[in-house]
């Protein structure tokens, strides 16, 4: 039956139209009147993604005035320590509370204990609402998925050795040391109190058991929906268009000319977590390519990571606008496409400068694209899923990566990738291949530890060199292997784990209501 899933989100678009939400005032119109009397300001409609599922947006700001009493009840009922809260904790918690109130109101209006209902929250930000449901709607089954523990990400992000001393870490102790008490507390108490506690990979499952003192009940790998991967005919033409633009952009920035057949385009992308996502390792690997005598092609290396963007560079825009001209002189700072608000302290630019990467080396060109690729950034002006088509190889040398959608997306778009065995996706790829993946398999999985950084970057450099020397026929084989691997991670394969988790949660909820 359709419309059995309802998504709940924050109404953050009061002054502008939300591009991801199509409002439909006729949905649940009778309930909305009742909800308004209960102090809930909601809008109903559909999320503009494949399937157009029902969505309810709620304004959570009215609950700030009751914040202290809400936190007080959470302390009394579940021992959640919100005393040390700061930053985004309040915003996330008030939305989570508002979402739970929406569920409570909707449930009491339309449903009863005879209905099988699941409330599924993702990440610590949904914890307060899950605990509210646990107390006030015991007939509703609760599922909590942490995609990365807040304290594990913090340990890694603070340049501490997460893995070498893993079994010696105590989550509560580290939360105090890193000023993460409140986020850690809500995450831990939610994990211990829901009907089914889940995470996205085996490597994060170990983290949960160690840092949250709670083994997960089910691992829910992140699947992929390939419905938006272009068809064969559109794929080839779009890939050629994207490559043409990237080669043009490299000419605009550096004054060098690049031939399509003799140039390899390599990229990394993701959140701007410099160490966790391996951005530092990517830059180091690209730097080492400059000394690789057997490099078979010129390399354009793209870092597509959103930073504190000020504006697209006007000199870059002006050169791109003159499509008939080929440039033979570089622009100032030919490493970056946009102006930054904090260029003097940006980590990518700082590391490139320290390593002497200034794009005067005619074999290796580094380009930093410091913005979200949503199609309107002023330079690329194409969505990320178009930009990825132009790559020959993607590199994601993560130090901390619970799953890894970026490498999964790469192979789904026929682009082989390099990742590490500290990424959930890398471990999954190894399990499917039956050994450590090599580039010939479509995914190269590099062993990474707390201490083998130099060996890691050398192996990545060597793999790029190896791939650059492949014949067109061999490249086609590798691209097919990458695609074939991605098809084993489709939701049609992974949905069974959700069925397992939901069944477990529903059975526990049923026992409560049968008493």
C-alpha positions in Angstrom: 0.0 0.0 0.0 1.3 3.5 -0.8 2.0 6.3 1.7 2.8 4.0 4.6 6.0 6.0 5.3 5.9 9.5 6.5 9.1 11.7 6.8 9.3 14.4 9.4 11.5 17.4 8.9 12.2 20.9 10.3 10.3 23.8 8.7 13.3 26.0 8.0 11.9 27.7 4.9 9.3 30.1 6.3 10.7 33.0 4.2 11.5 31.2 1.0 10.1 28.2 -0.8 11.7 24.9 0.1 13.1 23.3 -3.1 12.7 19.8 -1.7 9.1 20.0 -0.5 5.9 20.2 -2.4 3.1 21.4 -0.1 -0.3 19.8 -0.2 -2.7 21.4 2.3 -5.3 18.7 1.7 -3.2 16.0 3.3 -4.4 15.2 6.9 -6.4 18.5 6.9 -8.6 17.4 9.9 -5.6 16.4 12.0 -3.8 19.7 11.2 -6.6 21.6 12.9 -6.2 19.5 16.0 -2.4 19.8 15.9 -2.7 23.5 15.8 -4.7 23.5 18.9 -1.9 21.5 20.5 0.6 24.2 19.7 2.1 22.3 16.7 2.8 24.4 13.6 3.0 21.9 10.7 2.8 21.8 6.9 2.0 18.7 5.0 3.1 17.7 1.5 5.5 15.5 -0.3 9.3 15.2 -0.5 10.4 15.8 -4.1 12.5 12.7 -4.5 11.7 9.4 -6.4 8.5 8.0 -5.0 7.3 11.4 -3.6 6.8 10.2 -0.1 4.6 12.0 2.4 6.4 14.6 4.4 5.4 16.7 7.4 7.4 19.9 8.2 7.2 21.2 11.8 8.3 24.5 13.2 10.3 23.6 16.3 11.2 27.1 17.4 8.2 27.6 19.8 9.7 24.9 22.0 12.8 26.8 22.9 10.9 28.6 25.6 10.3 25.2 27.3 13.8 23.9 26.7 15.0 23.7 30.3 12.0 21.8 31.5 12.2 19.4 28.5 15.9 18.7 29.3 15.0 18.3 33.0 12.4 15.6 32.2 14.9 13.8 30.0 17.4 13.8 32.9 14.8 12.5 35.3 13.4 9.8 32.9 16.5 8.6 31.1 19.6 10.2 32.7 20.4 12.4 29.7 22.9 15.1 30.6 22.0 18.2 28.6 23.8 20.5 31.1 26.9 20.9 28.9 25.0 21.5 25.7 26.3 24.0 23.2 26.3 24.7 19.5 23.8 22.7 17.5 22.6 20.5 20.4 19.7 22.8 21.3 18.5 23.1 17.7 18.7 19.4 17.0 17.0 18.5 20.3 14.1 21.0 19.9 13.4 19.6 16.4 13.6 16.1 17.7 11.2 16.9 20.5 8.8 18.6 18.0 8.9 15.7 15.7 8.0 13.3 18.5 5.1 15.5 19.5 3.9 15.4 15.9 4.0 11.6 15.9 2.2 11.5 19.2 -0.6 13.9 17.9 -0.9 12.1 14.6 -1.0 8.6 16.2 -3.7 9.5 18.7 -5.8 11.1 15.9 -5.6 8.3 13.3 -4.1 5.2 14.9 -4.3 2.8 17.9 -2.4 0.0 19.6 -3.8 -2.4 16.9 -1.6 -0.6 14.2 2.0 -1.7 13.8 3.9 1.6 13.9 7.7 2.2 13.8 9.5 5.4 14.7 12.9 5.4 13.1 15.4 8.1 14.0 18.9 8.6 12.5 21.9 10.0 14.5 22.1 11.5 17.9 20.0 14.5 16.7 16.9 12.4 16.8 17.5 10.8 20.3 15.4 13.1 22.4 12.4 12.4 20.3 13.0 8.6 20.3 13.1 8.7 24.1 9.9 10.8 24.2 8.2 8.2 22.1 9.5 5.4 24.3 7.9 7.0 27.4 4.6 8.4 26.0 3.8 6.0 23.1 4.9 2.6 24.3 2.9 0.9 21.5 5.2 2.5 18.9 8.3 0.5 18.1 11.5 2.5 18.1 14.6 2.1 15.9 17.7 4.2 16.2 20.5 4.3 13.7 23.8 5.9 14.5 25.8 6.4 11.3 28.9 7.4 13.3 29.2 7.8 17.0 29.7 11.4 18.0 32.6 10.5 20.3 34.3 8.3 17.8 34.2 11.0 15.2 35.4 13.5 17.7 38.4 11.4 18.8 39.4 11.0 15.1 38.8 14.6 14.3 41.0 15.7 17.2 44.0 13.9 15.7 43.9 11.2 18.3 44.8 7.6 17.5 41.4 6.0 17.4 42.4 2.5 16.4 45.7 1.8 18.0 44.3 2.4 21.5 40.7 1.4 20.6 40.1 -1.1 23.3 41.4 1.3 25.9 38.9 4.1 25.2 36.0 4.8 27.5 33.3 6.8 25.8 32.2 8.6 29.0 35.7 9.6 29.8 36.5 10.8 26.3 33.3 12.8 26.2 34.4 14.8 29.2 37.9 15.3 27.8 36.6 16.5 24.4 33.7 18.5 25.8 31.2 16.2 24.1 29.2 15.2 27.2 25.7 16.1 26.0 25.8 14.7 22.5 27.5 11.5 23.8 24.9 11.3 26.6 21.8 11.5 24.4 23.3 9.1 21.9 24.3 6.6 24.5 20.9 6.7 26.4 19.0 6.4 23.1 21.1 3.4 22.1 20.3 1.7 25.4 16.6 2.4 25.4 15.2 1.9 21.9 13.7 -1.4 20.7 16.4 -1.9 18.1 19.8 -0.2 17.9 21.5 -0.2 14.6 24.5 1.2 12.7 25.6 1.2 9.1 28.8 -1.1 9.1 30.7 -3.7 11.0 33.5 -1.2 11.8 31.0 1.2 13.4 29.3 -1.7 15.2 32.6 -2.3 17.1 32.8 1.4 17.9 29.3 1.3 19.4 30.1 -1.6 21.6 33.2 0.1 22.8 32.2 3.7 23.2 28.5 3.5 23.9 28.6 0.2 25.9 25.9 -1.2 23.7 26.3 -3.7 20.9 24.1 -3.0 17.9 21.2 -5.3 17.3 21.4 -5.2 13.5 23.8 -3.7 10.9 22.0 -1.7 8.2 24.4 -1.1 5.3 23.6 2.0 3.2 22.2 0.9 -0.1 22.1 2.8 -3.4 19.3 3.8 -5.8 20.7 3.8 -9.3 17.5 5.2 -10.9 19.3 8.5 -11.6 22.4 7.0 -13.3 22.1 8.1 -16.9 21.1 5.5 -19.6 23.9 4.2 -21.8 23.3 6.7 -24.6 23.0 9.7 -22.4 25.8 8.5 -20.2 28.5 8.7 -23.0 27.5 12.1 -24.3 27.2 13.7 -20.8 30.5 12.2 -19.8 32.2 13.8 -22.8 30.5 17.2 -22.0 31.8 17.1 -18.4 35.3 16.1 -19.4 35.4 18.9 -21.9 34.4 21.4 -19.3 37.0 20.2 -16.7 39.8 20.3 -19.4 38.6 23.8 -20.2 38.6 24.9 -16.6 42.2 23.6 -16.1 43.3 25.7 -19.1 41.5 28.7 -17.7 43.3 28.4 -14.4 46.7 27.3 -15.4 47.3 28.4 -19.0 48.2 24.9 -20.0 46.3 22.9 -22.6 45.0 19.4 -21.9 44.2 16.7 -24.4 41.3 14.4 -23.5 43.0 11.1 -24.5 46.3 11.9 -22.7 44.7 13.4 -19.5 43.4 11.4 -16.5 40.8 13.1 -14.3 41.0 12.1 -10.6 38.8 13.5 -7.8 37.9 13.3 -4.1 34.8 14.7 -2.5 32.8 14.7 0.7 32.5 16.7 3.9 35.4 19.0 4.8 36.8 16.8 7.5 40.5 17.2 6.5 41.9 14.2 8.3 38.8 12.0 8.7 37.9 12.0 5.0 41.6 11.7 4.0 41.8 15.0 2.2 45.3 15.4 3.5 46.3 11.9 2.2 44.8 12.8 -1.2 46.8 15.9 -1.5 50.0 14.1 -0.5 49.3 11.3 -3.0 48.8 13.8 -5.8 52.0 15.6 -4.7 54.0 12.3 -5.0 52.7 11.9 -8.6 55.0 14.7 -9.6 58.0 12.4 -9.0 56.5 9.3 -10.6 58.6 8.7 -13.7 56.2 6.0 -15.0 53.1 8.2 -14.8 51.4 7.4 -18.1 49.2 10.4 -18.5 48.8 14.0 -17.3 46.6 14.2 -14.2 44.0 16.8 -13.3 43.1 16.2 -9.6 39.9 17.8 -8.2 39.0 18.3 -4.6 35.3 18.8 -4.5 34.7 19.7 -0.8 32.5 22.6 0.4 34.5 25.2 2.3 33.6 28.7 3.5 32.9 30.1 0.0 32.6 33.9 -0.5 31.9 34.0 -4.2 32.9 32.4 -7.6 36.1 34.0 -8.9 35.2 36.7 -11.4 38.5 36.2 -13.4 37.7 32.5 -13.8 34.1 33.4 -14.9 35.4 35.9 -17.4 37.8 33.5 -19.0 35.2 30.7 -19.1 32.8 33.1 -20.8 35.2 33.5 -23.8 34.7 30.0 -25.1 36.7 30.5 -28.3 40.0 31.4 -26.6 42.7 29.1 -25.4 44.8 30.6 -22.7 48.6 30.4 -22.3 49.1 32.3 -19.1 48.0 31.3 -15.6 45.6 33.2 -13.3 46.8 34.2 -9.9 46.4 31.3 -7.4 45.5 28.8 -10.1 44.6 26.1 -7.6 41.1 27.3 -6.6 37.9 28.1 -8.5 36.1 30.3 -5.9 37.0 33.0 -3.4 37.0 32.0 0.3 36.2 34.0 3.3 39.1 32.4 5.2 41.6 31.7 2.5 44.6 32.5 4.8 43.6 29.6 7.1 42.1 27.1 4.7 43.7 23.7 5.2 43.6 22.5 1.5 45.3 25.7 0.3 47.8 25.6 3.2 48.9 22.1 2.5 49.1 22.6 -1.2 51.3 25.7 -0.6 53.6 23.8 1.9 54.1 21.0 -0.7 54.8 23.5 -3.4 51.8 22.6 -5.5 51.2 25.7 -7.6 50.2 24.1 -10.9 53.5 25.0 -12.6 54.2 21.3 -12.9 52.9 20.4 -16.4 52.1 16.8 -15.5 50.0 17.2 -12.4 47.3 19.9 -11.8 45.4 20.3 -8.6 42.1 22.2 -8.6 40.1 22.9 -5.4 36.4 23.3 -6.0 35.3 24.5 -2.5 31.5 24.5 -2.9 28.4 22.3 -3.0 27.9 21.2 -6.6 24.2 21.8 -6.8 24.2 23.3 -10.3 24.4 27.0 -9.4 27.8 27.6 -7.9 28.8 30.1 -10.6 31.8 28.1 -12.0 30.9 24.4 -12.5 27.2 25.0 -12.7 26.4 21.3 -12.7 25.1 18.9 -10.1 27.5 16.5 -8.4 26.1 13.5 -10.1 27.0 15.1 -13.4 30.4 16.1 -12.3 31.3 12.6 -11.2 30.8 11.3 -14.7 33.9 13.1 -15.9 36.3 11.2 -13.7 38.6 8.4 -14.6 39.3 7.5 -11.0 38.1 8.6 -7.6 40.1 8.5 -4.4 38.7 8.4 -0.9 41.5 7.6 1.6 39.4 7.9 4.7 40.7 7.6 8.2 37.2 7.7 9.7 34.3 6.6 7.5 31.5 4.5 9.0 30.2 3.6 5.5 31.2 5.7 2.6 28.6 6.8 0.1 31.1 8.7 -2.1 33.0 5.5 -3.2 29.6 3.7 -3.7 28.4 6.6 -5.8 31.6 6.6 -7.9 31.4 2.9 -8.8 27.7 3.2 -9.6 28.7 5.8 -12.2 31.2 3.4 -13.7 34.2 5.1 -12.0 36.7 2.9 -10.3 37.8 4.1 -6.9 40.5 3.8 -4.2 39.3 3.6 -0.6 40.6 2.2 2.7 39.8 -0.6 5.1 38.9 2.0 7.7 35.8 2.7 5.6 32.7 0.5 6.0 32.4 0.4 2.2 36.0 -0.7 1.8 35.4 -3.6 4.2 32.2 -4.5 2.5 34.0 -4.5 -0.9 36.7 -6.8 0.5 34.0 -9.1 1.7 32.3 -9.3 -1.7 35.6 -9.7 -3.6 36.9 -12.2 -1.1 40.2 -10.5 -0.5 41.6 -7.0 -0.5 40.3 -5.2 -3.6 42.7 -4.2 -6.3 42.1 -1.6 -9.0 41.4 -4.3 -11.5 38.4 -5.3 -9.4 36.9 -1.8 -9.7 37.7 -0.9 -6.1 41.2 -0.7 -4.6 41.1 -1.1 -0.9 44.3 0.2 0.8 45.2 -0.9 4.3 45.3 2.1 6.7 46.3 2.4 10.3 47.1 5.1 12.7 50.7 5.1 11.8 51.2 4.1 8.1 50.3 7.5 6.5 53.4 7.6 4.3 52.9 4.0 3.0 49.2 4.8 2.4 49.9 7.8 0.2 52.7 6.0 -1.6 50.3 3.1 -2.4 47.6 5.5 -3.6 50.2 7.3 -5.8 51.4 3.9 -7.2 47.8 2.8 -7.9 47.1 6.0 -9.9 50.2 5.4 -11.9 49.2 1.8 -12.5 45.8 2.9 -13.7 47.2 5.5 -16.0 49.2 2.8 -17.8 46.2 0.6 -18.6 45.0 0.2 -22.2 41.6 1.5 -23.2 40.4 -2.1 -23.4 41.6 -2.8 -19.8 40.0 0.5 -18.6 36.7 -0.6 -20.0 37.0 -3.9 -18.1 37.7 -2.1 -14.9 34.8 0.3 -15.3 32.5 -2.6 -15.9 33.8 -4.3 -12.7 33.2 -1.1 -10.7 29.6 -1.0 -12.0 29.0 -4.7 -11.3 30.2 -4.2 -7.7 27.9 -1.3 -7.1 24.9 -3.4 -8.3 25.5 -5.7 -5.3 24.9 -2.7 -3.0 21.4 -1.8 -4.4 18.6 -1.3 -1.9 17.0 -4.4 -3.3 19.8 -6.4 -1.7 20.1 -4.5 1.6 16.4 -4.0 2.4 16.3 -7.4 4.1 18.4 -5.9 7.0 15.7 -3.3 7.6 13.1 -5.9 7.6 15.0 -7.7 10.3 15.4 -4.6 12.4 11.8 -3.5 12.0 10.5 -7.0 12.9 12.7 -7.1 16.1 11.4 -3.6 17.1 7.7 -4.5 16.4 7.9 -7.7 18.4 9.3 -5.9 21.4 6.5 -3.2 21.1 3.9 -5.9 20.9 5.1 -7.5 24.1 4.6 -4.2 25.9 1.1 -3.7 24.6 0.1 -7.4 25.3 0.8 -7.0 29.0 
